[in-house]
Amino acid sequence: MSIETSEKPVVNRAKFATGLGVLTATLGSAVGLGNIWKFPYLAGSNGGAAFLLVYIVCMLLIGIPVMISELTMGRAARSNAIATMQKLAPKKQPWWLIGAAGVISAFLIMAFYSEVAAWVFAYIFKAIQGGILSTDPEVTTGAFNGLVTNPGSSLIWQWIDLAVVGFIILLGVNKGIEGATKRLMPILLALLILVGVRSITLPGAGEGLEFLFKPDFSKLTAATFLVAMGLAFFKLSVGMGTMITYGSYFRDDQDIPGTAIRVAFSDLAVSLLAGIAIFPAVFAFGYEPNSGPSLLFLTIPSVFASMPLGNFFMVIFFLLTAIASIGAQISLVEVPVAFLEEKFNMSRKMATLTTIIGIALFGSLAALSSSTLADVKVFGMTFFDLFDYTTSNILLPLGGLFIAIFISWVWGYKKIENAISNNGSLSNQRVIKILYWSLLVVTPILITIVLLNGLKIIQ
């Protein structure tokens, strides 16, 4: 089965205007709630420092090579995720399914990610009201549970979040995506540093830093490797069509490997800052590091309750977290928007509206997973957990696996060399060779082993 292309010509396709814009937009895609919300709670549930080391290995051997591949293919085709695979693959071979899986993944991720972002938006106003500023676990736990178990609040805040994201998408590539991320990323980093400095000065903070940086390998399990790989894909926005789409907006002279490496290590640094902000507080105030998705919302109010002008800084913190979520959501929504624009000749306004409404309808299943639909389980999981597990542990790794196979085995070394060296203008042969052999052998083998183990096919 194949689908015919009818995309708009891409001769005048929009591009990021500056090299800094490329870096900040791509980093804005990678940095988000995956760093501030997901990394801390997964690290807390999987052994802390030992999990961190496994994550770094997955980032180096799997995440970065797949990111470079996606950016390279996107720039080469100058199209959406599905059309990119159609243009680059030999005729009548169904590699377009990789792009289709990416579009589906981006949509499913937004279904639950937009609900987490909704919690963040709600907490901005909770912080303004001052009711969550407390070091008492019962107060912070009660505030969070009260939010997620209220179906009306869950839906309304999710819709507000989607409206903000849709508005920025409507502004387009330069004014919307590039403009927003260039202005918001520095604010994110400055405020994270501020919170981290306060957290490590709390009494008992040393135990939290030890948890984050002193590995205990006895806590590692086979499932840890699958979780770490899924997080690497989620945090770096690979396997979901995002980097293919963003690559299609890259300048012709952009150094793709250099950009990918800077983004990956910057993303890691932000995750570590989030860990430093959260784990000392976890141990200082008696929370459990394995508290799950609620960890951020339980601990951060306690940090600010113990510092001067705490309520003011807590408002700023949740504002920054909302900013981080918006950057990542923009990149996710851009994947189906670009596809609808080019495949069905939709205007950007109509493509954005269609996508946002679709996410709102589907995302309501995740939004109601702790209230109205709490007892509805699929494979033993709520819709929120199902969307998260399916994308992070199955669809994204599978997408990464087939992208690695395609670019190394089908596209081949010569095309990779020409594309990544910018037709010979960059002297990066050693990087290209390392990347090629990684994609040819190392990355596919590692992804396959971890996937088979996680699916209990091999033990």
Beta strands, then each sheet from edge to edge (+ up, - down):
end
